[in-house]
């Protein structure tokens, strides 16, 4: 959906509305978003248009063998960005897969439709897996025959650590890292950010803010991007 003005102008409009109506800025932003056709609020508008503008640039910085962390607080666009990256992959002629313990296939399809980024003729190159059995070995088994350059998004990191019968998270991430390197795949793992993260004190979350119920060496990831208020910050970790 095309906006009536660039995002920065809509932000100015919201600030003016906040002053005129004496309402909190977040409420004014949500009002502007609704006027632009995003009743879900400003975070959805910002995430969609930030992802659209940034995903192609970010995708060009990814290489086969990468293990990438995408982190944000809820409703800041990490799932949408991951789906945008999947769309970039299939539109470029590669395969992509989205493994999720959070959403149904219908939820994922709905988000793809909102993004409008994946060509209809490319949908056959994209697969969705919503099995409750998702963990590292499951992903590796399902993607064993996938060609080099395939992008795999995993939603999300912390949920891989919930079942006692699966290996500890550190072993799963190490295994996925080696799988990506050996097969020449790009694996993108969505991650939650701890509630202690304070956006007033720090503009973007960082590796230190990733929520970890159990110990995990986050330097296993070689690239990361963090989202906040519709903006993206990219890092090379090692």
FENPEUR-V206692 format. One record per residue. RES is the residue in three letters. SS is DSSP state (~ for helix, > for strand, _ for the rest). Layout:
res=RES ss=SS
res=RES ss=SS
This chain:
res=UNK ss=_
res=UNK ss=_
res=UNK ss=_
res=UNK ss=_
res=UNK ss=_
res=UNK ss=_
res=UNK ss=~
res=UNK ss=~
res=UNK ss=~
res=UNK ss=~
res=UNK ss=~
res=UNK ss=~
res=UNK ss=~
res=UNK ss=~
res=UNK ss=~
res=UNK ss=~
res=UNK ss=~
res=UNK ss=~
res=UNK ss=~
res=UNK ss=~
res=UNK ss=~
res=UNK ss=_
res=UNK ss=_
res=UNK ss=_
res=UNK ss=~
res=UNK ss=~
res=UNK ss=~
res=UNK ss=~
res=UNK ss=~
res=UNK ss=~
res=UNK ss=~
res=UNK ss=~
res=UNK ss=~
res=UNK ss=~
res=UNK ss=~
res=UNK ss=_
res=UNK ss=_
res=UNK ss=_
res=UNK ss=_
res=UNK ss=_
res=UNK ss=_
res=UNK ss=~
res=UNK ss=~
res=UNK ss=~
res=UNK ss=~
res=UNK ss=~
res=UNK ss=~
res=UNK ss=~
res=UNK ss=~
res=UNK ss=~
res=UNK ss=~
res=UNK ss=~
res=UNK ss=~
res=UNK ss=~
res=UNK ss=~
res=UNK ss=~
res=UNK ss=~
res=UNK ss=~
res=UNK ss=~
res=UNK ss=_
res=UNK ss=_
res=UNK ss=_
res=UNK ss=_
res=UNK ss=_
res=UNK ss=_
res=UNK ss=_
res=UNK ss=>
res=UNK ss=>
res=UNK ss=>
res=UNK ss=>
res=UNK ss=>
res=UNK ss=>
res=UNK ss=_
res=UNK ss=_
res=UNK ss=_
res=UNK ss=_
res=UNK ss=_
res=UNK ss=~
res=UNK ss=~
res=UNK ss=~
res=UNK ss=~
res=UNK ss=~
res=UNK ss=~
res=UNK ss=~
res=UNK ss=~
res=UNK ss=~
res=UNK ss=~
res=UNK ss=~
res=UNK ss=~
res=UNK ss=~
res=UNK ss=~
res=UNK ss=_
res=UNK ss=_
res=UNK ss=_
res=UNK ss=_
res=UNK ss=>
res=UNK ss=>
res=UNK ss=>
res=UNK ss=>
res=UNK ss=>
res=UNK ss=_
res=UNK ss=_
res=UNK ss=_
res=UNK ss=_
res=UNK ss=~
res=UNK ss=~
res=UNK ss=~
res=UNK ss=~
res=UNK ss=~
res=UNK ss=~
res=UNK ss=~
res=UNK ss=~
res=UNK ss=~
res=UNK ss=~
res=UNK ss=~
res=UNK ss=_
res=UNK ss=_
res=UNK ss=_
res=UNK ss=_
res=UNK ss=~
res=UNK ss=~
res=UNK ss=~
res=UNK ss=~
res=UNK ss=~
res=UNK ss=~
res=UNK ss=>
res=UNK ss=>
res=UNK ss=>
res=UNK ss=>
res=UNK ss=_
res=UNK ss=_
res=UNK ss=_
res=UNK ss=_
res=UNK ss=_
res=UNK ss=_
res=UNK ss=~
res=UNK ss=~
res=UNK ss=~
res=UNK ss=~
res=UNK ss=~
res=UNK ss=~
res=UNK ss=~
res=UNK ss=_
res=UNK ss=_
res=UNK ss=_
res=UNK ss=_
res=UNK ss=_
res=UNK ss=_
res=UNK ss=_
res=UNK ss=_
res=UNK ss=>
res=UNK ss=>
res=UNK ss=>
res=UNK ss=>
res=UNK ss=>
res=UNK ss=_
res=UNK ss=~
res=UNK ss=~
res=UNK ss=~
res=UNK ss=~
res=UNK ss=~
res=UNK ss=_
res=UNK ss=_
res=UNK ss=_
res=UNK ss=_
res=UNK ss=_
res=UNK ss=_
res=UNK ss=_
res=UNK ss=~
res=UNK ss=~
res=UNK ss=~
res=UNK ss=~
res=UNK ss=~
res=UNK ss=~
res=UNK ss=~
res=UNK ss=~
res=UNK ss=~
res=UNK ss=~
res=UNK ss=~
res=UNK ss=~
res=UNK ss=~
res=UNK ss=~
res=UNK ss=~
res=UNK ss=_
res=UNK ss=_
res=UNK ss=>
res=UNK ss=>
res=UNK ss=>
res=UNK ss=>
res=UNK ss=>
res=UNK ss=>
res=UNK ss=>
res=UNK ss=>
res=UNK ss=_
res=UNK ss=_
res=UNK ss=_
res=UNK ss=_
res=UNK ss=_
res=UNK ss=_
res=UNK ss=_
res=UNK ss=_
res=UNK ss=_
res=UNK ss=_
res=UNK ss=_
res=UNK ss=_
res=UNK ss=_
res=UNK ss=~
res=UNK ss=~
res=UNK ss=~
res=UNK ss=>
res=UNK ss=_
res=UNK ss=_
res=UNK ss=_
res=UNK ss=_
res=UNK ss=_
res=UNK ss=_
res=UNK ss=_
res=UNK ss=~
res=UNK ss=~
res=UNK ss=~
res=UNK ss=_
res=UNK ss=_
res=UNK ss=>
res=UNK ss=>
res=UNK ss=>
res=UNK ss=>
res=UNK ss=>
res=UNK ss=>
res=UNK ss=_
res=UNK ss=_
res=UNK ss=>
res=UNK ss=>
res=UNK ss=>
res=UNK ss=>
res=UNK ss=>
res=UNK ss=>
res=UNK ss=_
res=UNK ss=_
